[in-house]
């Protein structure tokens, strides 16, 4: 157990930050799951509508350090590719 005042303060700060980070990660994951569910069900119009909010959630998660920048870019790229694959071919 911590003995110094500064160590006790760091424990309090860590608990608060953990709560906030857990909330951010949960919000991000739920948004990602919702869009993936729409893509799995081939609901292109609904997925296209939900994509900007999802991209925003991904960018926010990357900005706050919940995920890394390259991971965010990969998520966005793959979601966009899956949405494009739902579009019927013009050939």
Backbone as CSV, one residue per row, in Angstrom:
resi,resn,N_x,N_y,N_z,CA_x,CA_y,CA_z,C_x,C_y,C_z
1,UNK,0.849,-1.185,0.000,0.000,0.000,0.000,0.885,1.235,0.000
2,UNK,0.391,2.275,-0.663,1.160,3.512,-0.772,1.240,4.222,0.571
3,UNK,2.393,4.825,0.824,2.603,5.507,2.092,2.612,7.021,1.946
4,UNK,3.066,7.516,0.803,3.221,8.956,0.665,1.948,9.596,0.124
5,UNK,1.829,10.879,0.362,0.660,11.620,-0.096,0.597,11.612,-1.624
6,UNK,1.744,11.785,-2.266,1.757,11.824,-3.731,1.377,10.466,-4.311
7,UNK,1.784,9.382,-3.683,1.436,8.050,-4.172,-0.066,7.809,-4.013
8,UNK,-0.633,8.277,-2.914,-2.077,8.142,-2.705,-2.849,8.948,-3.754
9,UNK,-2.331,10.126,-4.065,-2.966,10.948,-5.087,-2.914,10.257,-6.451
10,UNK,-1.764,9.651,-6.769,-1.634,8.953,-8.042,-2.621,7.789,-8.126
11,UNK,-2.865,7.126,-7.034,-3.834,6.031,-7.019,-5.225,6.565,-7.339
12,UNK,-5.595,7.693,-6.727,-6.901,8.303,-6.987,-7.022,8.713,-8.454
13,UNK,-5.962,9.317,-8.980,-5.985,9.749,-10.376,-6.107,8.554,-11.321
14,UNK,-5.376,7.503,-11.024,-5.405,6.311,-11.861,-6.795,5.697,-11.882
15,UNK,-7.450,5.665,-10.740,-8.808,5.114,-10.687,-9.766,5.932,-11.551
16,UNK,-9.653,7.253,-11.488,-10.515,8.113,-12.307,-10.225,7.916,-13.790
17,UNK,-8.940,7.893,-14.168,-8.578,7.731,-15.572,-9.013,6.367,-16.106
18,UNK,-8.904,5.332,-15.268,-9.316,3.992,-15.677,-10.803,3.978,-15.993
19,UNK,-11.595,4.643,-15.169,-13.036,4.717,-15.394,-13.345,5.412,-16.715
20,UNK,-12.689,6.525,-16.954,-12.919,7.288,-18.185,-12.484,6.489,-19.398
21,UNK,-11.315,5.870,-19.330,-10.811,5.099,-20.460,-11.690,3.888,-20.749
22,UNK,-12.199,3.256,-19.710,-13.086,2.108,-19.897,-14.368,2.545,-20.609
23,UNK,-14.890,3.715,-20.221,-16.084,4.249,-20.848,-15.827,4.541,-22.333
24,UNK,-14.688,5.157,-22.626,-14.355,5.483,-24.015,-14.193,4.226,-24.855
25,UNK,-13.549,3.222,-24.307,-13.326,1.979,-25.043,-14.652,1.262,-25.301
26,UNK,-15.528,1.265,-24.325,-16.826,0.619,-24.475,-17.652,1.320,-25.545
27,UNK,-17.667,2.645,-25.513,-18.421,3.416,-26.501,-17.898,3.137,-27.912
28,UNK,-16.579,3.097,-28.047,-15.939,2.823,-29.335,-16.299,1.428,-29.840
29,UNK,-16.198,0.436,-28.979,-16.471,-0.939,-29.385,-17.936,-1.135,-29.775
30,UNK,-18.839,-0.510,-29.015,-20.263,-0.640,-29.329,-20.586,-0.035,-30.693
31,UNK,-20.002,1.108,-30.989,-20.225,1.746,-32.284,-19.688,0.867,-33.407
32,UNK,-18.510,0.297,-33.198,-17.896,-0.572,-34.202,-18.753,-1.820,-34.432
33,UNK,-19.248,-2.413,-33.352,-20.091,-3.605,-33.466,-21.377,-3.308,-34.228
34,UNK,-21.951,-2.124,-33.984,-23.208,-1.765,-34.642,-23.023,-1.693,-36.160
35,UNK,-21.940,-1.072,-36.604,-21.708,-0.956,-38.041,-21.362,-2.311,-38.638
36,UNK,-20.579,-3.102,-37.938,-20.249,-4.436,-38.448,-21.508,-5.292,-38.577
37,UNK,-22.427,-5.141,-37.629,-23.684,-5.886,-37.690,-24.475,-5.477,-38.942
38,UNK,-24.524,-4.169,-39.218,-25.220,-3.695,-40.419,-24.566,-4.240,-41.682
39,UNK,-23.241,-4.257,-41.711,-22.536,-4.775,-42.881,-22.763,-6.275,-43.047
40,UNK,-22.796,-7.001,-41.935,-23.041,-8.439,-42.004,-24.445,-8.735,-42.544
41,UNK,-25.407,-7.885,-42.179,-26.787,-8.064,-42.636,-27.030,-7.440,-44.004
42,UNK,-25.977,-6.925,-44.629,-26.025,-6.326,-45.961,-26.995,-5.151,-46.041
43,UNK,-27.050,-4.362,-44.983,-27.864,-3.151,-44.955,-26.974,-1.966,-45.323
44,UNK,-26.753,-1.798,-46.618,-25.790,-0.814,-47.100,-26.206,0.614,-46.774
45,UNK,-27.481,0.921,-46.933,-27.939,2.299,-46.698,-27.763,2.686,-45.234
46,UNK,-28.142,1.802,-44.339,-28.005,2.087,-42.910,-26.531,2.158,-42.515
47,UNK,-25.728,1.290,-43.090,-24.293,1.301,-42.782,-23.646,2.583,-43.281
48,UNK,-24.058,3.035,-44.473,-23.510,4.276,-45.027,-23.859,5.460,-44.125
49,UNK,-25.052,5.434,-43.544,-25.474,6.496,-42.634,-24.697,6.449,-41.324
50,UNK,-24.413,5.249,-40.830,-23.739,5.092,-39.536,-22.222,5.239,-39.636
51,UNK,-21.680,5.160,-40.839,-20.228,5.179,-40.994,-19.554,6.460,-40.493
52,UNK,-20.073,7.664,-40.776,-19.404,8.865,-40.263,-19.302,8.902,-38.739
53,UNK,-20.355,8.482,-38.060,-20.314,8.444,-36.594,-19.290,7.422,-36.108
54,UNK,-19.178,6.320,-36.832,-18.214,5.289,-36.465,-16.791,5.788,-36.688
55,UNK,-16.558,6.453,-37.817,-15.239,7.011,-38.076,-14.862,8.023,-37.009
56,UNK,-15.830,8.814,-36.587,-15.590,9.786,-35.527,-15.218,9.079,-34.224
57,UNK,-15.928,8.000,-33.905,-15.633,7.244,-32.689,-14.246,6.612,-32.762
58,UNK,-13.883,6.117,-33.935,-12.559,5.515,-34.118,-11.472,6.567,-33.943
59,UNK,-11.670,7.725,-34.580,-10.682,8.802,-34.462,-10.558,9.293,-33.026
60,UNK,-11.677,9.378,-32.340,-11.666,9.820,-30.948,-10.911,8.819,-30.078
61,UNK,-11.145,7.535,-30.316,-10.446,6.499,-29.553,-8.941,6.576,-29.794
62,UNK,-8.550,6.849,-31.036,-7.122,6.953,-31.350,-6.530,8.204,-30.700
63,UNK,-7.280,9.292,-30.715,-6.763,10.538,-30.154,-6.520,10.410,-28.644
64,UNK,-7.392,9.684,-27.965,-7.252,9.535,-26.522,-6.385,8.352,-26.111
65,UNK,-5.843,7.625,-27.092,-4.922,6.551,-26.776,-5.576,5.230,-26.447
66,UNK,-6.862,5.103,-26.728,-7.529,3.828,-26.493,-7.034,2.799,-27.502
67,UNK,-6.834,3.251,-28.745,-6.223,2.422,-29.778,-5.122,3.241,-30.451
68,UNK,-4.253,2.574,-31.177,-3.167,3.278,-31.859,-3.658,3.867,-33.180
69,UNK,-2.896,4.829,-33.702,-3.292,5.521,-34.933,-3.394,4.572,-36.119
70,UNK,-2.433,3.676,-36.261,-2.470,2.753,-37.394,-3.618,1.760,-37.267
71,UNK,-3.953,1.387,-36.045,-5.095,0.506,-35.825,-6.372,1.215,-36.250
72,UNK,-6.484,2.480,-35.918,-7.652,3.265,-36.315,-7.747,3.341,-37.838
73,UNK,-6.631,3.590,-38.486,-6.629,3.667,-39.942,-7.035,2.330,-40.557
74,UNK,-6.578,1.249,-39.985,-6.914,-0.085,-40.492,-8.407,-0.361,-40.347
75,UNK,-8.971,-0.027,-39.174,-10.405,-0.215,-38.952,-11.212,0.560,-39.988
76,UNK,-10.851,1.821,-40.186,-11.591,2.664,-41.115,-11.477,2.139,-42.539
77,UNK,-10.295,1.721,-42.932,-10.078,1.203,-44.271,-10.890,-0.063,-44.514
78,UNK,-10.887,-0.959,-43.567,-11.605,-2.223,-43.745,-13.114,-2.019,-43.751
79,UNK,-13.607,-1.109,-42.910,-15.042,-0.827,-42.920,-15.458,-0.225,-44.258
80,UNK,-14.650,0.701,-44.756,-14.954,1.333,-46.035,-14.927,0.303,-47.160
81,UNK,-13.963,-0.599,-47.130,-13.870,-1.636,-48.160,-15.078,-2.570,-48.113
82,UNK,-15.523,-2.911,-46.918,-16.693,-3.781,-46.791,-17.953,-3.088,-47.302
83,UNK,-18.048,-1.789,-47.050,-19.199,-1.040,-47.546,-19.174,-0.973,-49.077
84,UNK,-17.995,-0.750,-49.648,-17.874,-0.705,-51.104,-18.208,-2.061,-51.728
85,UNK,-17.888,-3.146,-51.044,-18.156,-4.472,-51.566,-19.664,-4.748,-51.630
86,UNK,-20.467,-4.059,-50.813,-21.916,-4.246,-50.846,-22.546,-3.559,-52.044
87,UNK,-21.856,-2.590,-52.607,-22.397,-1.848,-53.749,-22.475,-2.795,-54.946
88,UNK,-23.619,-2.846,-55.614,-23.724,-3.752,-56.780,-22.806,-3.282,-57.899
89,UNK,-22.229,-4.239,-58.597,-21.291,-3.898,-59.672,-22.068,-3.330,-60.854
90,UNK,-21.461,-2.342,-61.500,-22.103,-1.681,-62.634,-21.874,-2.425,-63.938
91,UNK,-21.141,-3.514,-63.905,-20.827,-4.265,-65.120,-21.980,-5.103,-65.518
